[in-house]
Amino acid sequence: IHHNYDLLLRYPLVVVGEHATRVSHCLIGLPGVQLSDIRKVVSHPQALAQCEHYLRSLTGVHTEPVYDTAGSVKIIQEQGDPSVAAIASHWAAELYHMNILVERIEDNPANFTRFQIIARAAEPAGEDAKTSIVFALKNEPGALFRAMSVFALRNIDLTKIESRPYVGKPWEYMFYIDLIGSQADENVRKALANLEEFSTFLRVLGSYPRCAS
């Protein structure tokens, strides 16, 4: 969720761990409601996007984003409208005593969500570690290629790279990267020192044990 990246920069916190959870979405309605009764589906925007293919298959049904997946089930419970369904987990349906209309409606059968664990102070990452960083570059040809080269030349594996608009600097971007290794590793330290030489901004979000899954 992109907004979370912005929050990581706003506060003096560090990433100390990660956890991957298998996410399976259900279409949930009021007790006694049938699938043919549904005209609107509510859920968190991320859940709606993860079930886009299934939702398109429903005739005459539109979607509405709300703040939370489990919260969407609470909403339909409180409103009591039989034409409105929610997308959430099996657990949320049980919690609010709602009816599961269809299970496993996510587009990707291997749908996982990664949660990062944050703290005020860093903790030992161990040997099998991952490091998350964010940096910005001058808007010039070859800048990103040069940044990637500091890792490639040291055989550092990058597991993720995403860009976000650099707030206050139009047409410039922040790059969020996950890499295999810890700040305690010599090759990682040298790569980050090299990157710092030509980046306009660099922050290490944290080194932490890599999730087993």
trRosetta pair geometry for C-beta under 8 A, 3 or more apart (Angstrom, degrees):
i j d omega theta_ij theta_ji phi_ij phi_ji
1 4 4.9 82 82 -7 92 110
1 46 6.0 -68 -88 -66 99 139
2 5 5.7 -43 -167 19 51 114
2 6 7.4 47 144 -14 70 98
2 162 7.9 -144 -109 155 88 138
2 164 6.2 152 -163 -107 105 114
3 6 5.6 -51 -161 33 46 114
3 7 6.6 46 145 -20 71 104
4 7 5.4 -53 -150 35 39 114
4 8 6.6 48 151 -27 67 98
5 8 5.8 -49 -155 25 34 114
5 9 7.2 25 152 -11 62 103
5 134 7.5 135 -169 -98 101 138
5 162 7.4 -127 -80 96 154 127
5 164 5.5 -176 104 -43 145 156
5 174 7.7 165 152 97 124 129
5 176 5.7 -92 -134 -61 129 152
6 9 6.1 -62 -160 37 35 107
6 10 6.4 36 148 -28 68 111
6 164 7.1 -156 -63 169 82 153
6 167 7.5 79 -130 -36 111 133
7 10 5.4 -56 -145 30 37 116
7 11 6.6 -2 170 8 70 107
8 11 7.3 -81 -148 47 22 83
8 13 7.0 -102 -142 69 63 102
8 15 7.6 -4 -138 -51 127 102
8 118 7.6 -150 -115 -100 88 140
8 134 7.5 141 102 -24 122 144
8 205 5.9 2 170 -130 132 125
9 134 6.7 -82 -79 79 108 162
9 174 7.7 -51 -65 -158 152 168
9 203 7.1 128 -118 55 84 156
12 120 7.5 39 109 -146 88 71
13 118 4.5 38 155 174 129 120
13 119 6.7 152 -162 73 90 22
13 120 6.3 -63 -116 -95 72 41
14 118 6.7 156 79 -152 32 74
14 119 6.1 -31 64 65 82 73
14 120 7.6 40 20 150 88 11
14 121 6.9 -4 31 174 127 11
14 122 5.0 -51 113 -77 163 73
14 205 6.5 151 -144 167 58 49
14 206 4.0 124 176 -83 86 114
15 18 7.4 20 177 -60 115 87
15 116 5.0 -48 -133 -179 113 122
15 117 6.9 102 -161 70 65 52
15 118 5.7 -47 -97 -96 50 72
15 132 5.3 30 40 37 153 131
15 205 4.9 38 2 136 113 98
15 206 3.4 -170 56 50 71 135
15 208 5.5 -95 129 -20 85 137
16 117 5.4 -69 69 103 79 98
16 118 6.7 120 12 -133 87 21
16 119 4.6 9 -8 12 139 118
16 122 6.6 168 -94 -144 96 44
16 123 4.6 61 -150 24 120 111
16 206 6.0 -90 -61 -177 45 145
16 208 5.1 140 179 -105 24 118
17 116 7.3 149 87 -164 49 53
17 117 3.6 3 63 43 96 128
17 123 7.9 -8 -41 58 93 131
17 208 4.8 -154 -76 -177 33 132
17 209 6.1 2 -118 47 81 89
18 114 5.9 -6 -173 -175 112 102
18 115 6.8 156 -158 83 59 49
18 116 5.3 -28 -102 -106 80 60
18 117 6.6 -138 -67 6 28 85
18 130 7.0 -21 7 60 137 138
18 208 6.3 124 -13 103 84 132
18 209 7.9 -147 31 84 79 64
18 210 7.4 -13 48 -145 119 36
18 211 4.7 -85 98 -42 99 112
19 114 7.3 154 79 -157 38 57
19 115 4.8 -15 62 61 90 100
19 117 6.8 68 -10 -40 100 105
19 211 6.1 154 -108 -112 26 123
20 112 4.9 10 -177 176 104 128
20 113 7.2 162 -152 81 58 37
20 114 5.0 -27 -97 -100 77 74
20 115 7.6 -178 -81 19 28 70
20 211 5.0 117 -7 149 100 155
20 213 4.6 -131 66 79 125 119
21 112 6.6 150 74 -157 35 75
21 113 5.4 -20 61 61 91 87
21 114 8.0 165 18 -91 69 27
21 115 6.7 29 -2 -7 111 110
22 111 7.1 89 -164 81 61 64
22 112 5.8 -46 -97 -99 46 77
23 50 7.3 -25 113 168 131 165
23 89 7.8 -96 -152 -88 69 102
23 106 6.8 117 111 -80 88 157
23 111 4.7 -80 68 122 91 103
23 112 6.4 145 6 -123 90 21
23 113 4.9 65 -41 -12 131 104
24 89 7.0 85 74 -128 69 77
24 90 7.2 9 91 -17 109 103
24 103 7.2 16 155 -180 115 86
24 104 5.5 -37 -163 -98 108 69
24 106 6.3 -120 -135 0 45 126
24 111 7.0 138 -80 63 48 116
25 43 8.0 39 -150 -149 127 164
25 47 5.9 141 -110 -159 136 100
25 50 6.5 141 -23 101 143 116
25 51 5.4 -99 88 -65 154 125
25 69 7.8 -111 -119 -148 97 132
25 87 5.1 7 -174 -177 121 100
25 88 7.1 105 -145 44 76 3
25 89 7.2 -75 -113 -82 44 49
25 104 7.4 99 60 -129 57 20
25 105 5.2 -73 95 57 99 86
25 106 4.7 118 21 -55 105 90
25 111 7.8 -30 -10 92 95 160
26 87 7.2 165 76 -149 40 55
26 88 6.5 -32 57 73 86 52
26 89 6.6 72 14 -165 103 17
26 90 5.6 102 -23 -72 142 61
26 93 6.1 -48 89 -33 145 135
26 100 4.9 -48 180 -138 138 104
26 101 7.6 138 168 44 87 63
26 102 6.7 172 -159 87 64 50
26 103 5.1 -24 -109 -112 95 58
26 104 7.5 9 -85 -22 66 35
26 105 6.8 114 -124 5 22 105
27 35 7.5 59 110 -115 140 95
27 38 7.6 -29 172 -86 124 169
27 41 7.1 -58 -135 -124 100 123
27 54 7.9 -141 -50 138 122 135
27 85 5.4 20 -179 156 88 140
27 86 7.7 153 -158 78 47 38
27 87 6.2 -28 -99 -96 57 72
27 100 7.4 103 73 -165 53 60
27 101 4.5 -57 102 64 99 107
27 102 4.3 28 34 45 115 93
27 105 5.5 62 -31 -25 96 154
28 73 5.5 -11 99 -109 148 103
28 76 7.3 164 108 53 93 149
28 85 6.0 151 74 -169 42 85
28 86 4.8 -29 66 65 101 86
28 87 7.2 158 15 -96 89 20
28 88 5.8 -35 8 41 139 95
28 92 7.0 -112 -31 98 169 102
28 93 4.7 -151 -119 -94 130 104
28 98 4.9 62 175 120 111 132
28 99 6.8 146 -161 76 65 46
28 100 5.7 -38 -102 -102 76 53
28 101 6.6 -177 -100 6 19 88
29 33 3.9 -103 136 79 131 136
29 35 7.9 -167 -13 -89 146 45
29 37 7.2 111 -164 75 156 115
29 38 6.3 -112 -88 -79 132 108
29 76 7.0 -105 -139 158 43 150
29 82 7.2 54 179 -158 113 59
29 84 7.7 154 -128 94 82 43
29 85 4.4 -49 -78 -105 86 92
29 86 7.7 163 -78 18 41 69
29 98 6.7 173 84 179 23 105
29 99 5.3 -33 73 71 74 101
29 101 5.1 53 4 -43 110 121
30 33 4.7 91 60 -22 77 124
30 76 6.5 -137 -56 149 83 107
30 77 7.5 144 -102 -102 83 50
30 80 6.8 73 -102 -145 145 49
30 81 7.8 180 -28 78 134 33
30 82 5.3 -87 43 -107 133 67
30 98 6.5 -73 -107 -139 30 88
30 99 6.4 17 111 19 22 111
31 97 7.2 -24 -49 143 120 85
31 98 6.9 -136 -47 -143 71 40
31 99 4.9 138 -99 -42 43 114
32 82 7.7 -54 91 -124 93 121
32 99 7.0 -162 9 -40 34 157
33 37 5.0 -117 -164 63 89 143
33 38 7.3 86 159 -60 123 82
33 82 4.9 -180 -100 -158 114 89
33 85 7.5 -171 119 -83 146 95
33 99 6.1 166 43 61 87 139
33 101 7.1 -53 100 -79 97 117
34 37 5.1 109 60 -10 71 102
34 101 7.6 111 -171 -129 29 110
35 38 6.0 -45 -166 8 44 116
35 101 5.0 132 -81 -177 83 123
35 102 6.7 60 -98 -38 126 107
37 82 5.4 -51 158 144 138 100
37 83 5.9 -121 155 -100 81 56
38 41 6.8 39 174 -65 124 85
38 58 7.0 -45 95 -167 117 139
38 61 5.8 19 122 -110 95 123
38 83 6.2 129 -135 -168 30 50
38 84 7.3 87 -140 -120 76 8
38 85 4.6 -15 -125 -15 128 121
38 101 7.3 18 -40 -120 138 176
39 60 6.3 -50 -127 135 78 94
39 61 5.9 -157 -154 -110 28 64
39 62 7.4 5 157 24 67 78
39 83 4.2 -7 24 176 105 113
39 84 7.4 -45 60 -72 75 52
40 61 6.7 179 -80 -159 22 73
40 62 5.8 -20 -112 68 74 75
40 63 7.2 140 -163 -105 66 23
40 64 6.0 11 -176 -2 113 113
40 83 6.3 62 19 128 88 89
40 84 4.8 -22 74 -110 102 77
40 85 7.3 169 90 27 51 65
41 48 7.4 143 113 -113 109 96
41 55 6.3 -128 53 -124 153 112
41 58 7.6 95 -26 62 132 161
41 61 6.0 44 -14 168 103 117
41 62 7.6 -164 27 99 75 32
41 63 5.0 -32 71 -108 90 75
41 64 7.4 167 83 24 43 70
41 84 7.5 160 -89 -162 27 60
41 85 5.1 -23 -108 74 76 91
41 86 7.0 145 -162 -103 67 19
41 87 6.2 49 175 -30 112 99
42 63 7.2 145 -89 -164 36 64
42 64 4.8 -27 -101 72 85 93
42 65 7.5 135 -153 -126 70 7
42 66 5.0 43 174 -14 108 121
42 72 4.7 -173 113 -151 93 111
42 75 6.1 -69 101 84 150 142
42 76 6.9 172 45 -54 120 100
42 84 6.4 13 -4 -175 110 108
42 85 7.6 172 24 88 69 41
42 86 5.4 -34 71 -105 81 74
42 87 7.7 -159 90 14 36 77
43 47 4.2 -86 144 84 130 127
43 48 5.3 161 71 -54 103 83
43 51 7.9 50 55 30 155 132
43 63 7.7 -49 31 -159 86 106
43 65 7.3 -47 79 -127 47 50
43 66 6.5 -84 -162 38 4 94
43 69 5.5 20 -160 -117 96 67
43 72 4.6 -61 -101 -35 52 171
43 86 5.7 122 -74 -167 85 69
43 87 3.7 -37 -60 51 155 96
43 88 6.5 -168 -120 -55 109 71
44 47 4.7 87 60 7 85 105
44 48 7.1 -155 90 -7 43 86
44 65 6.9 28 -165 -156 24 84
44 66 6.6 -69 -73 74 45 65
44 67 6.9 -23 -100 130 83 21
44 68 5.6 2 -68 -139 110 15
44 69 4.8 -58 2 -53 114 72
44 71 8.0 87 -57 47 93 102
44 72 7.0 -123 -25 -31 64 123
45 48 5.6 -55 -146 37 34 113
45 49 6.3 34 156 -19 67 106
45 65 4.4 9 -69 -127 83 131
46 49 5.7 -55 -150 36 31 111
46 50 6.3 28 153 -18 65 108
47 50 5.6 -56 -144 38 33 111
47 51 6.4 8 161 1 66 111
47 69 5.0 114 -45 -97 151 110
47 72 7.9 -126 64 5 149 150
47 87 4.7 171 144 107 123 121
47 88 7.2 -9 -149 -84 164 47
48 51 6.3 -75 -148 50 27 94
48 52 7.0 64 148 -75 62 72
48 55 6.9 18 -161 -39 74 162
48 63 5.2 112 -142 -179 130 147
48 65 6.2 -95 -1 -90 148 81
48 87 6.6 152 -77 37 57 147
49 52 5.7 -6 -157 -46 38 111
50 106 5.1 -25 148 -137 103 94
50 107 6.2 -150 176 21 50 93
50 108 6.9 -75 -158 24 89 98
50 111 6.1 87 -166 -142 127 140
51 54 4.9 -50 -178 46 85 114
51 55 5.5 89 121 -29 91 102
51 87 5.7 -146 14 -135 156 152
51 105 4.9 35 -137 121 119 100
51 106 5.7 -77 -82 -104 77 44
51 107 6.4 177 -114 -27 27 82
52 55 5.8 -60 -144 38 29 110
52 56 6.4 31 159 -23 65 105
52 107 6.2 -12 44 -46 76 137
53 56 6.0 -55 -154 30 29 112
53 57 7.1 30 150 -23 60 104
53 107 4.5 107 16 -107 116 108
54 57 5.7 -58 -161 27 37 114
54 58 7.4 37 147 -24 65 99
54 102 7.8 -178 -175 114 137 145
54 105 4.3 -172 118 -175 177 96
54 106 7.7 -49 -7 -62 133 7
54 107 6.9 -143 -13 -70 89 72
55 58 5.9 -50 -161 21 42 113
55 61 6.9 -125 -166 102 77 120
55 63 6.1 10 -169 -59 147 125
58 61 3.9 -14 121 28 120 138
66 71 6.3 -143 130 103 119 107
66 72 5.0 143 58 -91 135 89
66 75 6.1 -103 -137 -24 167 160
67 71 5.6 -23 76 81 90 156
68 71 3.3 77 68 13 111 119
68 72 6.6 -158 89 -22 58 75
69 72 5.8 -47 -158 16 29 112
69 73 7.8 25 147 -13 57 95
69 86 7.7 125 -171 166 57 106
69 87 6.6 -69 -141 104 92 72
69 88 4.3 141 160 -113 89 81
69 89 6.8 72 132 -13 130 81
69 92 6.7 -137 128 -44 88 162
70 73 5.9 -50 -166 28 44 111
70 74 7.0 43 141 -16 68 102
70 88 5.5 115 -88 -150 41 134
70 89 7.1 -22 -79 28 86 98
70 91 7.9 -37 -104 96 113 94
70 92 4.2 -152 -120 -110 76 123
70 95 7.1 10 -156 56 111 149
71 74 5.3 -51 -152 35 44 115
71 75 6.4 52 148 -27 69 99
72 75 5.4 -45 -151 28 37 118
72 76 6.9 30 154 -14 65 99
72 86 3.8 156 127 -145 103 117
72 87 6.7 8 89 48 154 55
72 88 5.8 -176 61 -51 104 114
73 76 6.2 -53 -150 36 34 103
73 77 6.4 37 150 -21 64 107
73 86 4.7 -161 -78 83 56 157
73 88 4.8 -73 -38 22 114 156
73 92 4.5 156 3 152 153 111
73 93 6.4 -136 -131 -83 145 48
73 95 7.3 98 101 68 143 102
73 96 4.8 169 138 28 111 149
73 98 5.6 -134 -162 4 107 153
74 77 5.6 -56 -150 36 33 115
74 78 6.3 26 156 -16 67 108
74 96 5.9 -150 -84 -96 57 142
75 78 6.0 -61 -148 39 27 105
75 79 6.1 15 160 -10 66 113
75 86 6.9 135 57 -85 98 129
76 79 5.9 -57 -135 45 32 105
76 80 7.8 128 168 -54 54 19
76 81 6.9 -96 -146 51 74 80
76 84 5.1 -160 -117 108 102 105
76 85 6.7 26 -106 -132 159 20
76 86 5.0 -135 -8 -30 132 111
76 98 7.0 69 88 -118 117 142
77 80 7.4 16 172 -66 28 61
77 96 4.8 -121 -53 177 148 124
77 97 7.7 91 -119 60 128 79
77 98 6.3 -105 -74 -70 100 110
79 84 6.5 3 88 53 137 148
81 84 4.4 54 88 9 111 113
85 101 6.4 -47 -131 9 140 143
86 92 7.8 -99 114 123 130 133
86 98 7.6 2 41 152 117 168
87 105 7.1 -105 -129 71 108 130
88 92 3.8 -56 138 64 132 152
88 93 6.8 161 84 -44 105 75
89 92 4.8 107 56 0 75 97
89 93 7.4 -133 101 -2 48 84
90 93 5.8 -54 -157 32 36 113
90 94 6.6 32 149 -16 67 105
90 100 6.7 1 -121 -88 73 143
90 103 7.2 22 -80 -123 105 108
91 94 5.8 -58 -153 38 34 110
91 95 6.2 38 151 -27 68 106
92 95 5.5 -49 -144 31 33 117
92 96 6.5 2 166 7 66 107
92 98 7.8 -11 125 38 75 125
93 96 6.8 -75 -148 51 24 87
93 98 4.7 -103 -147 71 70 93
93 99 7.2 -101 -163 63 116 7
93 100 5.0 30 -161 -63 170 90
94 97 7.4 22 -170 -77 31 41
100 103 6.0 28 166 -66 128 86
102 105 5.4 74 113 -65 113 115
104 109 7.6 25 -173 -119 114 79
106 109 7.2 147 89 -86 101 33
106 111 4.6 -66 152 -16 153 158
107 111 7.7 105 60 -73 59 125
108 111 4.4 123 85 -71 98 87
112 213 7.5 -171 -136 127 150 125
114 211 7.2 -146 -134 0 101 160
116 132 7.5 -11 -124 -19 143 162
117 208 7.3 160 58 -155 97 154
118 206 7.8 -172 -120 -17 68 157
119 122 7.6 152 78 -84 112 20
119 123 6.7 50 49 -22 154 108
122 206 6.2 -179 -113 -132 92 90
122 207 7.3 39 -155 45 120 79
123 208 7.4 52 65 -113 95 81
125 129 3.8 54 146 -119 120 133
125 130 7.8 -151 -166 40 125 44
125 131 7.7 -12 -128 -74 165 80
125 182 4.4 169 76 -115 143 124
125 183 7.7 119 1 25 145 80
125 184 7.0 -171 42 8 114 116
125 207 4.0 -62 -60 131 153 96
125 208 5.3 -114 -121 -95 94 13
125 209 6.0 177 -169 -53 59 52
126 129 5.8 158 71 -64 67 95
126 182 7.8 172 66 -64 39 144
126 209 5.1 30 36 -93 128 94
128 209 6.5 45 85 -152 82 74
128 210 5.1 -92 143 33 88 110
129 180 7.7 126 88 -169 54 53
129 181 6.2 12 82 167 95 16
129 182 3.8 38 81 -63 155 98
129 184 7.9 82 31 35 163 102
129 185 7.8 -169 59 -24 124 116
129 207 5.3 25 171 178 132 99
129 208 6.5 147 -151 75 87 23
129 209 6.2 -68 -105 -100 65 33
129 210 6.1 164 -145 -29 13 88
130 159 7.0 -43 -136 25 121 141
130 178 5.8 2 177 -175 115 100
130 179 7.0 159 -160 80 67 37
130 180 6.0 -43 -106 -109 71 46
130 181 7.6 54 -118 36 30 34
130 207 7.2 174 87 -150 36 60
130 208 6.2 -27 62 65 81 74
130 209 7.7 25 18 131 85 16
130 210 4.5 104 -26 -90 105 87
130 211 8.0 -24 4 4 142 71
131 178 7.2 158 81 -154 42 53
131 179 5.3 -19 61 62 92 88
131 181 6.0 -38 2 84 115 67
131 182 6.1 143 -56 -121 110 31
131 183 6.0 126 -112 -45 137 74
131 188 6.3 113 7 -161 156 141
131 204 6.7 -39 -176 -154 110 103
131 206 7.1 -159 -143 104 62 38
131 207 4.4 -24 -96 -97 89 81
131 208 7.8 139 -92 16 43 64
132 176 7.1 -3 -171 -173 96 89
132 177 7.2 167 -150 88 51 47
132 178 5.2 -22 -97 -99 76 74
132 204 7.6 119 85 -170 53 57
132 205 4.1 -43 100 63 102 120
132 206 5.9 13 46 53 97 72
132 208 7.9 -3 1 17 100 108
133 176 7.5 173 89 -150 45 48
133 177 5.3 -11 60 61 89 93
133 179 7.3 -1 10 7 108 111
133 192 7.1 -164 -101 -113 155 108
133 202 6.9 -10 -178 -165 116 83
133 203 6.8 165 -158 87 69 46
133 204 5.2 -37 -104 -109 89 55
133 205 6.2 -167 -95 6 27 85
134 174 5.5 12 -179 173 107 112
134 175 6.8 164 -153 81 57 45
134 176 5.0 -18 -100 -98 88 69
134 177 7.6 164 -88 18 38 70
134 201 7.7 -23 120 121 84 104
134 202 7.6 166 89 -147 50 40
134 203 5.3 -5 58 58 91 93
134 205 6.2 69 -9 -43 96 110
135 147 7.0 179 92 -144 137 136
135 174 7.2 157 80 -157 23 69
135 175 5.6 -23 64 59 74 94
135 177 7.6 -13 17 9 100 114
135 195 6.3 -76 -106 159 168 123
135 199 4.5 -54 -174 -151 119 149
135 201 6.0 169 -153 92 51 66
135 202 4.4 3 -108 -102 101 72
135 203 7.4 178 -76 22 59 57
136 166 5.6 71 -119 -101 134 134
136 169 7.9 77 -164 63 149 154
136 172 6.5 48 -163 159 117 113
136 173 7.1 177 -127 94 84 41
136 174 5.3 -51 -75 -102 92 63
136 175 7.1 152 -90 10 40 80
136 199 6.3 116 68 -176 46 93
136 200 4.8 -55 98 66 99 97
136 201 4.1 36 29 40 106 105
136 202 7.9 -133 26 -58 61 52
137 140 7.8 -112 145 34 100 80
137 143 4.1 143 153 157 136 127
137 144 6.4 -167 34 -70 162 61
137 147 6.1 -99 -75 -48 137 134
137 175 7.3 19 -8 -1 103 125
137 198 7.3 23 -135 127 89 88
137 199 5.7 -67 -88 -124 65 68
137 200 6.3 140 -129 7 13 94
138 143 5.7 -159 67 -107 71 144
138 198 7.5 -78 6 169 108 86
138 200 6.0 120 -59 -41 65 116
139 143 7.3 -102 -121 6 15 155
139 171 6.6 46 -116 121 154 98
139 172 5.6 -102 -57 -97 115 90
140 143 5.1 104 63 -47 75 114
142 145 4.9 -60 -156 45 63 118
142 146 5.7 67 146 -28 85 101
143 146 5.8 -57 -153 34 29 112
143 147 6.6 29 151 -19 63 105
143 198 7.7 -155 -144 139 86 118
144 147 5.4 -51 -149 34 37 114
144 148 6.4 35 154 -18 68 103
144 175 7.3 143 -122 -74 100 154
145 148 5.9 -56 -149 37 30 108
145 149 6.4 39 150 -30 63 106
146 149 5.5 -51 -151 26 32 119
146 150 7.5 40 153 -28 61 91
146 198 6.7 -37 125 88 136 151
147 150 6.3 -45 -165 14 36 109
147 175 7.2 102 129 64 159 159
147 195 6.0 61 -141 -129 80 99
147 198 7.8 -136 -78 84 79 109
147 199 7.0 75 -106 -79 114 101
148 151 6.2 -64 -168 40 45 104
148 152 6.0 38 144 -19 78 113
148 158 7.5 -67 -138 -17 87 155
149 152 5.4 -57 -134 43 38 110
149 153 5.7 38 168 -22 73 108
150 153 6.5 -49 -139 34 21 109
150 154 7.1 0 159 3 52 114
150 191 4.7 127 145 -155 98 78
150 194 4.4 176 -135 98 125 126
150 195 5.0 -159 65 -61 166 84
151 154 6.2 -78 -155 49 30 97
151 156 4.1 -93 -162 69 84 112
151 158 5.9 66 132 -49 158 107
151 179 6.3 -127 -133 -120 135 138
151 191 5.4 65 -88 -155 59 141
152 155 7.6 32 -174 -75 34 31
152 156 7.5 -85 -59 47 22 74
154 187 4.4 158 176 -172 123 108
154 188 7.9 171 125 -69 145 36
154 190 6.6 160 -99 82 150 112
154 191 5.2 -118 32 -68 151 111
155 187 7.3 -34 58 179 80 157
156 179 5.3 14 159 -173 112 126
156 180 6.7 -177 -169 60 68 76
156 181 5.8 -66 -135 4 102 142
156 187 6.2 -178 -64 130 105 115
156 188 6.5 119 -112 -91 137 72
156 191 5.8 -29 -6 -56 155 165
157 179 6.6 146 84 -159 50 69
157 180 4.3 17 63 20 102 123
157 181 8.0 138 40 -18 76 98
158 161 6.0 17 161 -44 132 105
158 177 5.9 -55 -143 -164 112 107
158 178 7.0 117 -165 79 64 55
158 179 5.2 -40 -103 -99 60 81
158 180 7.9 -127 -72 2 19 79
159 178 4.7 -51 65 99 96 108
159 179 6.8 166 10 -103 82 24
159 180 6.4 95 -31 -45 110 86
160 176 7.3 -24 121 116 104 88
160 177 6.6 165 89 -150 66 41
160 178 4.1 42 39 27 102 109
161 175 6.3 -10 -165 -173 94 101
161 176 7.1 156 -152 82 43 54
161 177 5.1 0 -103 -103 78 81
161 178 8.0 -135 -61 26 48 66
162 175 7.4 157 81 -155 38 55
162 176 4.8 -13 61 58 89 104
163 173 4.4 4 -171 174 113 138
163 174 6.9 149 -156 76 60 46
163 175 5.4 -27 -98 -99 76 67
163 176 7.5 -175 -83 16 25 77
164 173 6.5 142 69 -160 33 82
164 174 4.9 -19 63 60 91 99
164 176 6.8 43 -4 -16 108 111
165 172 7.7 90 -162 80 59 50
165 173 6.1 -63 -108 -108 31 69
165 174 7.6 16 95 14 18 86
166 169 4.2 -22 106 59 116 111
166 172 4.1 -36 36 102 135 93
166 173 5.6 -150 -25 -103 92 10
166 174 5.2 127 -87 -36 78 81
169 172 4.1 -30 124 45 114 128
174 201 7.3 -48 -114 82 94 130
179 188 7.1 157 108 -122 130 107
180 210 7.3 10 -126 -81 81 143
181 185 4.6 -81 -172 34 106 153
181 187 6.9 -85 -148 78 158 98
181 188 4.3 -179 128 -63 128 128
181 207 7.9 -61 119 -131 51 117
182 185 5.1 117 59 -13 70 95
182 188 6.3 178 80 38 32 160
182 207 4.2 88 -142 -173 75 144
183 188 6.0 -121 -108 115 29 127
183 189 6.4 80 -173 -79 59 80
183 192 7.3 -6 -124 -3 84 157
183 204 6.2 58 -83 -168 130 158
183 207 4.7 -136 0 -29 90 139
184 188 7.7 37 53 58 34 127
184 189 7.8 -14 -169 -47 8 112
184 207 7.1 -167 -2 104 84 167
185 188 4.2 75 72 11 101 109
185 189 6.7 -172 88 -11 50 85
186 189 5.7 -56 -147 36 31 112
186 190 6.3 27 157 -16 66 107
187 190 5.8 -54 -146 39 32 110
187 191 6.3 35 154 -22 64 106
188 191 5.6 -53 -146 35 32 112
188 192 6.3 28 157 -16 66 106
189 192 6.0 -59 -149 39 28 107
189 193 6.3 28 154 -19 64 108
190 193 5.6 -54 -145 37 32 112
190 194 6.3 35 154 -20 65 106
191 194 5.7 -56 -151 37 30 113
191 195 6.3 30 152 -19 65 107
192 195 5.5 -51 -144 37 34 113
192 196 6.3 40 154 -26 64 104
192 202 7.1 143 -167 170 86 140
192 204 6.8 3 -138 -71 147 117
193 196 5.7 -50 -148 30 30 115
193 197 7.2 45 149 -34 58 95
194 197 5.8 -43 -165 10 36 118
195 198 7.3 -88 -166 49 35 78
195 199 5.4 23 158 -22 78 124
195 202 6.1 129 118 -108 105 143
196 199 5.9 -59 -119 38 30 106
196 202 5.0 -104 -100 34 78 157
199 202 4.7 89 89 -52 144 105
204 207 7.4 -15 172 -34 120 83
